[in-house]
């Protein structure tokens, strides 16, 4: 199995030492997503629900551009600054998955090195042509 960098059309290459999507075999590995505009790289401030929705929309965008979808997510890791926001995050998170079809998930208390970022979400998914 060979690692392949998935370049997303219209999205500028980051100057930071990471790629947004890496493919290995039939699996896509996404870097953790946060509340930002992927095209302009602008941090989008807001409530924990706003930040969660922005991160989830970034995941959705990257997956669609890489021939996948939210339904193909296998595993999610959520990094949260404040675990008291757990229920608010779940309120938004559950909007993105059919009940009973949610991916495996872990939540970790962690502070982002970026100011005004209270949540980062990392996902692993299969590409579409693998799903029966």
C-alpha positions, -999 to +999 in steps of 0.1 A: +000+000+000+014+034-010+006+068+006-009+094-017-014+130-010-049+141-020-048+177-034-081+195-032-088+217-062-094+254-053-078+249-019-044+265-014-016+243-002-007+250+034+027+263+044+025+242+075+040+207+076+008+187+070-017+178+043-055+179+048-062+145+032-039+115+028-050+083+011-036+049+018-053+020-001-090+026+002-088+048+033-087+086+037-070+102+067-080+138+074-060+161+095-080+176+124-105+202+112-114+233+131-135+264+127-119+280+097-125+288+061-104+262+042-099+285+012-089+318+029-076+301+061-095+326+082-103+314+117-141+316+122-149+326+158-181+316+175-199+295+201-189+259+206-219+249+184-207+272+156-172+259+158-183+223+158-206+229+128-177+247+109-153+218+116-179+192+105-186+211+073-149+212+066-148+174+070-178+170+048-162+193+021-129+175+022-145+141+020-167+151-009-137+165-028-118+132-021-145+109-035-161+101-001-189+112+022-199+115+058-215+081+056-181+065+049-165+078+081-151+050+102-135+068+131-136+103+147-114+119+173-127+151+189-103+174+208-121+198+231-108+226+252-137+224+277-154+191+284-184+210+298-192+216+261-197+179+255-235+180+252-235+211+230-209+194+207-231+162+205-262+183+196-244+195+164-224+163+158-255+140+157-269+162+128-242+147+105-249+110+110-280+087+108-290+073+141-273+040+147-249+046+118-224+068+137-187+061+134-165+050+163-154+080+183-133+092+211-133+126+229-101+140+244-096+171+265-070+192+247-062+228+241-056+240+206-024+260+200-046+285+181-064+313+199-102+312+198-103+275+188-122+253+213-126+222+192-107+202+165-122+171+149-102+144+131-117+117+108-108+086+090-131+074+061-133+049+032-134+062-003-168+058-021-159+031-046-152+007-016-186+011-001-211-016-013 
